Amino acid sequence: MRRAITLAARGLGATRRNGPLPAGGPDTVTQHLHRTTGPLIPDHGTGAHHALRTLVTALAEGAADPAHPHCAAHLHTPPLALAAAADLAASALNPSMDSWDQAPAASALETALTTALATEIYPHAPQPDALVTTGGTEANQLALLLARERHGPVQTICAANAHHSITRAAWLLGLPRPVVIPAPAGVMDLTALRDALLRNDGPLLVTATAGTTDTGRIDPLTDIADLTTTHGAELHIDAAYGGPLLFSPTHRHALRSLHRAHSVTLDLHKLGWQPASAGILAVPHHHHLDVLHHHAPYLNADDDTDAGLPDLLGRSLRTTRRPDALKIAVTLQALGRDGLADLIDRTITTAHHLADLIDADPALELYDRPTISTVLFRPTPTDDTTVATIRRTLLDRGHAVLGRAHTDQGLWLKATLLNPHTTPDDLRSLLTLVTHAHTGATKEGSTLR
């Protein structure tokens, strides 16, 4: 199984470098791209072969290579080769998921996939369902929309660790600004949640997070579900990052009580190794999605629906959309539960190995043990300015792509590991690059002083 798992991002030209990025920063990359491509709308076309070769090569040469083991800044996954191949087939067939006559088999496949994924999240619900979205942001927006349609202008309560899309969704939907409670240890504070539930009048929607973007932490889902039940509030869980842990017998315990949420966000272009987009919003009963029904006579005429043609407009806020279910279905069927669990477990093991290396190095400081695959660390001694400088230095040189995260203790470098093929040597090399960049940044700071 391990040998059969290959990543699509390698071999396109971007990896003929010493790191995951082209060196030189934004200006250099932009100038090279413009020189290479020439005018994008010429008076006379260059022909299919020349245009495809020129533009794909230019994109590959200037791309961030998500399969490079030092590309670890964000939840930017190296896609699986079989998923990329399925995505290419979807583009060639071009089903449009807004009416059955444009996507007969694709609509049936999407229904089967969404039912299967919803059942993973709600195994005991009689008729769970899910929608395919562009990612976690759209799924979170849909969750707030469904709550609004059930109850009117709901008051959202979230922690300071929540994804920014929660606040944006409330703004887009004309809802009250979310009540933001503390997350002093990187997870929602239960005492603050209890106080907020007592202090605010209903209807209330609590949004918890299973895999934060800064630290990868998972909120105490069972305790949160207990509090929302006691106080009559609804619960949405943003499991865009951590949701696929469900497929791992070793790690699924971290998502205990996920099924108690009124809606759940899942994002398989993160810890599912799919090409973007591959988001999911799951609900415990398909009737919860009825409010999304929309009528357009040329796409879902009443007599067509009455005659048995599936009505697809209620499956998304979008009209035209791609059959993203295909690549997800191909991946799940090809790997099965054990294959996907192997990818997840290996990735999490790699994150713990990186934490061990940092712990053992007196020149480095580890923030905490990883919950999923996010590791925060920094050189010691250092300050926020130096940490930021190290990150930008590595980006400018093209040597590594690391993120940044603020905690109560200041700024940290963030490694979000999503490549199951990353080796211990890759990790040691990454830390050496950080150490060398720190030495340079320290010398530069001393010179400036």
Disulfide bonds with the S-S distance in Angstrom:
none
